[in-house]
Amino acid sequence: KALIENNIDGHINSYDIWDNKYWGEQNLAEAEYYAWGVLDSITLKRLDFYDWLKTDDNFDFLYFDINNTGEKLEMLYNKVKNQIENGSVVFFEGGSKVRDEHGHAGESMYNIKDKIGYKILTGNVKYSASAIYNQEIYDLDFS
């Protein structure tokens, strides 16, 4: 809604596997967006992360939340690091040590924190959020 209300020429692309048993159906999400008057600003696509990695999608802002692990986060980073260097920002679920204790099978995200240079935005909590961005362009210090 902020895109519309602030006259911003932008569009949201959302990719999901739309696992209907767990998260719901794509058409239900579209109906909500229609009711809110924002459907023209959003495109929902059925695409999993590994297929998305093969695309050439550019973005300004990306939110990443797919049962995150260190391996997935590193794959994401390797795909988009040039965009990050040019000003794109990635927010993702997790990144704290505590989150990794409750995470999914796979490498700890915290183990690659220094390698990819992400910043934990919420502190060391289970439901943490972190960001990867060019620190020469942005200052995302919320402390």
Secondary structure, DSSP 8 states (H G I E B T S, - for coil): -HHHHTT----EEEEE---TTTT--HHHHHHHHHHHT-GGGEEEEE--HHHHTTS----SEEEE-SS--HHHHHHHHHHHHHHHHTT-EEEEE--SHHHHHTS-SS--SGGGHHHHT-EESS-S-TT-EEEE--TTT------
